Amino acid sequence: MADTAGRADTGRQPDDRVGFVRRIGLFQATAINMSQMCGIGPFVTIPLMVAAFGGPHAVIGFVAGAVLALADGLIWAELGASLPGAGGSYVYLRQAFQYRTGKLMPFLFVWTMMLYFPLALSTGVIGFVQYLTYLWPGMTQTQGDLTGLVLIALVVVLLWGRVENMARITTVLWCVMILSVVLVIVAAYTHFSADLAFTYPSDAFELTSSHFWIGFAAGLTIGIYDYGGYNTTAYMGAEIKNPGRNIPRSIIYSILGIMAIYLLLQIGTLGVVDWKDMLDPDNPASSSIASAVMETTWGKGAADAVTVLILVTAVASVFTGLLGASRIPYNAAREKVFFRPFGILHARHRFPVLGLLSMGGIGCVGFLIGRHTDLATLIQLLLTVVVLVQALGQIAAVTVLRRRQPALRRPYRMWLYPLPSLVALVGWLVIYGYADRNSPGRHPIEWSLAWVGAGCVAFVLWARYEKVWPFGPREISEEYLHGADPDTDPAVDPEPEADPEAVVRSVPDPRPDAEGRTGGGGNPDADPDADPGTGVPAER
């Protein structure tokens, strides 16, 4: 991709310019995914899942979520193995859709992530407040609101410094998270009742009932929310050793591992606490299910101790979520695919100031929305936002790239293609199509469309200012097609020299200029198969 100074990327991997080194192996990559997946989510969503299905057969939701995560994970696996750069979806959408819509899709991805990530981290804050009520049963609505807002502000303050100083804090927080999950699972199976876990309502499996399918869609939404994070290593593609091998495996292994943990946790919980108690808003099981499990099995003291661990887990999920999310608009702005102010770093501590502040602010708004509606509505809203651009966009990107860049190295090719793409497509469309019915009066579909529409308007304004497509030439960059193979050459040169063989071409604008000419000048590197009127490569 050529920048505004006319300097072209080299034929090497684009992330070489920022000095990334491939140091993360398969075990570390899988652990990173699993740690991102297993946060506060399951501790707050088990009652939501039971409410969606109306019984202990809510376990179906976690299984359905795992199936969708696996199908979608295979899409991430192929894209991550063949385009192993920092940024994940940002890279995939840029490479796949640059031929017709320029930088629109990566811009919209960053735009939607500006809403998705703050809403996701605000669910962790809601979980924190819910479990705090177990230790502080007299908390009022206003006190809970203020507590959550203070927590977000505290996390922003903690992140207002050098990232290197946060490494040990993050490690300790995630160790506490794992400990809390293990303790709840062990406690549940020391007092497990099969009658509680496997006695279902008489109408539990009426597949001809619309009630079942509405509940299934709600459960699928909650399930895929809980599995979120299986794609973390794809975002870190420039730092993974042997990415063609390790990115796909880390995604698949982490999904299978977390599925086992979630099923143990879900079934164990249902074997200790009566599912009807989870539907009673006055029962601690409806808001602090893990605390209820610990109190029933090991007593109040153990419940208080584990509740404290879960509170730390909630802080960890907010801390790491905001840390990573604030870097997304910065990276895009640095590569001139988003608003330039987001590319400014703090003069002393070198962190993206605007990204951190804006996502913290949106997180506060999302937290208040969730507190004054419900957590299920907030989950519906954040997932409908991500479906339109990222989920559906990547499903299309796999096919588009197979057609546009057939010679692209694909160390991993999706199993049974295109079946996983079709399964993922159906799953995401079910989530999206049922969103309004599962959040009556909240209109998550309409809000998601409004946000994406606003993103399109923002793109037009930005593109006009930057003079890129549709107000300038498209810039076609196929650097992964012609770059070095990261599986055989893991070394990274942080300051690569310009490569005369770089494959970057500016596609002429077909509109006539003031003298009636089209094309904007010749391009000696133009695709010989391109349409002479547009410069776009012919369909293959």
Buried (B, 14 or more C-beta within 10 A) or exposed (E): BBEEEEEBBBBBBBBBBEEBEBEBEBEBBBBBBBBBBBBBBBBBBBBBBBBBBBBBBBBBBBBBBBBBBBBBBBBBBBBBBBBBBBBBBBBBBBBBBBBBBBBBBBBBBBBBBBBBBBBBBBBBBBBBBBBBBBBEEEBEEEBBBEBBBEBBEEBBEBBEBEEEEBEEBBEEBBEBBBBBBEBBBEBBBEEBEEEBBEBBEEEBEEEEEEEBBBBBBBBBBBBBBBBBBBBBBBBBBBBBBBBBBBBBBBBBBBBBBBBEBBBBBBBBBBBBBBBEBBBEEEBBBBBBBBBBBBBBBBEEEBBBBBBBBBBBBBBBBBBBBBBBBBBBBBBBBBBBBBBEEBBBBEEEEEBBBBBBEBBBEBBBEBBBBBBEBBBBBBBBBBBBBBBBBBBBBBBBBBEBBBEBBEEBBBBBBBEEBBEBBEBBBEBBEBBBEBBBBBBEEBBBBEBBBEBBEEBEEBBEEBBEEBEBBBEBBBBBBBBBBBBBEBBEEBEBEEEBEEBEEBBBBBBBBBEEEEEEEEBBEEBEEBBEEBEEEBBBBEEE
